[in-house]
Amino acid sequence: MSRQVVVLPDLHGRADLLAAAVARYPEAHFLSLGDAIDRGRQNMETVAGLLRLRAEGRATLLMGNHERMAQEGPHWYREYLGTHDLGAYRRAMEGFQSWMRAGGDTVRQELGGLTLEQFPALLDEYLADLGRVVYVTGDGQIHSEAPPADVPSVLVAHAAPPVAHEQHRNPLSAALWLRPFEGPFPLPPGVVYSLHGHTPVRTPTRLNRHLYVDLGAYETGRLALVEIGNPRNLPEITVLCGRGSPELAQRYPRFGEPVPVHPVELVPSAAAPAPVPPRLGRP
């Protein structure tokens, strides 16, 4: 039986936009592209909402580079607790501080404090089990491996297709970090196009066989909801327009060609407080 799959790009703590997406698609299965945390003001509420959807069988959660950075400190801290190796402790602290500089400090501010010794169980649960690359077929099924070449599919990963790259020898690492200008990115046989967040764009944009849909929701208030149907066709894209500063999108890069979207203005009661201004650090 076919099901509707809706892709959620980088939420960055916009629980209000997540709630609006669920309200708009009450029966859909959501596929989160990662970067659900950092920079916004509702990180823990966003994480809780995604975990509830997954527990109900209504969400598949992928890792973004921000989740990967958040994992580093707790991973090495657990290693230190088991071995008492001070090298592991040093790596834990370096990883934690790197995450703080890259946007994790908004999570610490939201919680009123955050340490490796008292890492939130909810956040730990979220970070513990995230995929990196999946393939969606026309029946709405999500696969961890590429289907046979005669079965059309859409490759979905946070930043890019999994390819070996001079900066990221591990293809699964490349899938979290690469930017469009670091391509070209070959696709497996049978994959019609790939779908990504990570690189903010002014409007959903196609570059060759790759589609980029991160609209900088945490600051612009714009969230693209991508309905994957027949892989041979471009997806239907609805853009939720909540509270934010859409004019900030003018500083995002312009490349490729825009794809059609259907904008939806959200009612004022669904809007969140003004988003946190952008912070310095790795995007």
N, C-alpha and C positions, 0 to 999 in steps of 0.2 A: 504493500500500500504506500502511495506517495505521501510525503509530508512537506510542509513549507519550511524552508531554511532561510533565516534572516541573519545576516552578518552584522555584528556590532563592531565598528572600529574603535579606536583609542578613546576610552571614556575619561581617563585621568580624573577620577573622583567625582564625576557628574552623576550621582545617584538619581537626581531628578530626571535626567534624560534617559537613564536606564528604565525608570518607572514609566515614563511616557512611551518608550518603545514597547514595553510589555503590554501596556494598555492598548496600544494600537494593534498589536499582533497577539491576541490572547491565546491563540492555539499554535503559534509557531514554535519551532525549535531554533534557539539562538546559538550562533557561533561567534564567540568573542575572539577578536584578533589580538588580545593582550593590551598592555599598557592601560589597564583599568585603574591603576593606582598612580599616586604622585601628582603634584601640582594643583589639583582641585581641593575642595574643602570637605568632600563627603566620601573619603576613601574607604572607611570601614563600612559605611552603609552600602557603598557600591560592591565591595567584596561580599558582604552578607547577602545582597540581592542575587549576585551571580551564583553563590553557593546554594542558595535556596532553589534557584532554577535548575541547577545541576542535580540536586537531590530529588527533584520532581521528574527527572529525565528530560528536561526541557532545555538543556544547554550543554554545549561542548566548549571547553575553555582552553584557549591557546596562550602560550607564553609570549610576552613582549620583552623588549630589552630592559624595561624598567622592572619587571618581575625578576628577570635574570640578575640584575644588579641587587635587588632586595634579597635574593637567595644567598648571596655570597657570604655575608657576615654570619648569619645563623648556621650555615653549613660548616664553616671553619670553627665556629664556637663549639658546636657539638663535637667536632673532631678534637678540640682542645680538652673538653670535659672527659673524653674517653681516654686520651693519651697523656694529658698534661704537658704536651709539647708546646713550648713557648713560641715556636715558629708558627704553629697553627693559630695561636692566640693573636700574633701579630697580623696574620693574614685576615683573621676575623675582623679586627679593628680597622684595618685598611679598607676592607670591603664595605664595612658598615659606613665609614666616613665618606667613601666614594659615592655610595647610594644617597647619603644625606645631601651631598653637594649637587647631585643630579636631579633632585626633586623629592627625595625621601623626607627631607626636613618638613614638608607640609604634612606628612603622616605623623611625624613627631609632634608638631604643633597641635594637630587635631586631637591627639591622645593626651596632650599635656605632659609629654615625656615619653621616651622610648629608648630602651637599652637592650643589648643582647641577652642580658641576664633575665629580663622580664619581657621577652618578645611576645606580642599578643597571639594567643592560641588561634584566633580566627584568621589572622593574617598568615600564620604558619600553615594552617590547614589549606588555605587558598594557594599558597606557593608550592605546596608539596606535590601536586599532581596536575601539571599543565602540559598539554601537547605542544608540538612545534609546527608540524606540517600535516595537513589533511587534504583529502580529495572529496569533492561533493559530486555525486552523479545525479542524473535527471529525476530519479525517484526520491530525492531528498535524503539519501543515505550518505553518511559520512564515513570515509575509509582512511585508515592510517597508512596504507600503502596505495600506490598508483594502481587503478584498475587496469584490466587488459586494454591494449591499444585500440580495440574495436569498441570500447565503451567510453563515450565522451564524458569528460569530467572537468571540474574547475579546481585548480590547485589554490589552497588558501594557507597563507603564512603571514606572520606579522609584518616583515619588512621586504622579503624577496623570496624567490624560489630557492631551494637548497642546492647551492652550487659551490664547488671548490673555488676559492678566491685567494688572491695573494695576501690579503689581510685576514682572512678567516679560512684556514685550511679545512676546518670541519664544516661541511655543508649545513649542518643543523645550527651552527653558530652564525653562519652567513645569513640564514633565514631570519635572524633576529636583528641584524645590523645594517645590511647593505642598502644603499640609496639608489634611486633610478639611474643616476649618472655613472654608477659603478658597473653597469651591465656591459654587454647584453647578457641576458639570462636565458639559457635554453630551457625548454619545457619537455617533460617526458612525453613519449608517444601517447596520443589519446587525450592529452590535456589541451583544451581549446584556448583557455586563457587563465591567468593567475590573478589573485585578488589580495591586496595588501593595504595596511595602514602605515604607521611609522613616519612617513614623510608627509608633513602637512601640505595640503593643496587648497587652492581657492575654491575649487569645485571638483567633484569627482572627475578624474582625468584618466584617459587611456594613453599609454605609451607602448606602441607595438602591440604585443599580446599581454600586457600587464595593466591592471586597473588599480589606481590608487584612490583611497576614499577617506583618509584621515582629514577632517575639516577643522582640526584644532578645537574640539568641542569644549575643552576646559576654559578657553578664553573667548571664543567666538559665540558659544552657545549653539553651534550648528553640529548636528549629528546625522551622518548618512546611514540609512538603514537599507541594506542591499538584499533584495529578494532573489536568491539563486533558483532559477527554474530550469528551463532547457539549456544545458551548457552551450549549445550551438548559437544561442542568442545572447546579446548583452543583457545583464540583469535589470530589473526594475529597481530604481533607487528613489527612496523617499528621504527628504532632508527635513528633520525636525528642527524648528527654529525657536530655541528657548532664549532665556535671558543671557546676555553676554555682550561682547563688543565685536560684531561681525566685521567692522572696518579693519580689525587687526589682520584679517586674512590677506590684506593687500601686500603684506611683507613676505608671504609665502611664495615659493618659486612657481614660475609659470613654465610649463613644458607640455608636450604632447597635445592632445585634443580633448576638450570637455565632452562629457556624455550627458544625455538628458536626465533631468531630475524632476521630482514632484515635491515642491516645498510645502510644508505644513507649519503654520504658526501655532504655537502652543498658547493655551489660555494663561493669563497672569498667575493664577493660583498654582500652576504646575512649574513655575519658574523657581530657580534656586537663587540664593544670594549671589551678588556679583562675584565672579571667579577671582582667584588669587592672581595677581600679576605674574607674568612669566618670570622664571628664575634663571640665573646663569647656570650653565652645566651642560651635560650631554643631552641631546634631544631624545 
